[in-house]
Amino acid sequence: MAGEIVERVVRYIASEIVDNAEAVEVEIIEESDSEVVAEVRTEKSDMGRVIGRRGRVAKAIRLVAQAAGDEEGLKAQVEFLD
């Protein structure tokens, strides 16, 4: 499956940040053969932790996801959804 490494990395990071790790959902959507989008859902109370002040945590998660995507030869994006 394309984006498997991206999914595991994003799920791990998000689960370690939030209070309720069981509520973290990461879905990989293949935009094309070389591009995937990881959609992250958490409880509303934990979304602020995942995004961080001024979006710094979200930016860091996106950066790590891009590195994981490079490992698979993919361009990876991360979206945080309510």
N, C-alpha and C positions, 0 to 999 in steps of 0.2 A: 504494500500500500504506500502510495506517495505521501510524504509528510509524516511518516511514523515517528521519526526522530524528533521532528518539530513538536508533534503532539505530546510525546513523553516529556520533553524538556519543559514546555510551557505548563503542562499539568503539574509537574513536580514543583516548579517555582511558585506557581499560584497556590498550590496546596500548602506549601510551607509558610506562606505569608498570611493566609486567612485564619480565622478562628475555627470555622467549620469546614474542614478539608473535604468532607464527604459531599458537600454541596457544589464543589468545583466541577464544571463540565467544560470539556474542550472538544470542539468538533472541527475536523479538518475538511475544508471545501477545496476541491481542485478547480482552480480558475482556468488553467491550461495545463499542457504537459510539463511546463517548467515553472509553474507558479501555484502556490497554495495559500489559503487564508485560514488561520486558526481563530475560531470564534470562542471566546472565553466567557462563561457565565458563572456568577457566584451569587450568594445571597446578597440582597441589597445592602445589608449592614457591612459586608466585607468588601464591596466594590471600591470604596474609598481607600482601603489598604492596598488593593491591587493597582490602583491608579497612582496613588501617592500624591504628595504635595507638588503642585505644578506639573504633574504628570511624569515625574522623574522615575518612579518605579515602572510605570507602563513603558516608558522609553527604554529602560534597561531590559525589560522583558522582550520588547521588540528586537533589540539589538542581539540578544542571545538567541532568539528564534531565527533571526537572519543567519547567524553563524551556524545553527543547526541545519538550516536549509541549504547552506553552502556545502555542508557535509554530504547532503543527498543530491547536490546539483540542482537545487530548486531555489527560487526566489520566495521567501516566506514573509507574510504579513500577519499581524495580530490585530484583532478587533475585540473590544470589550463591550459586551452587550448586557443590558438590564434583564 
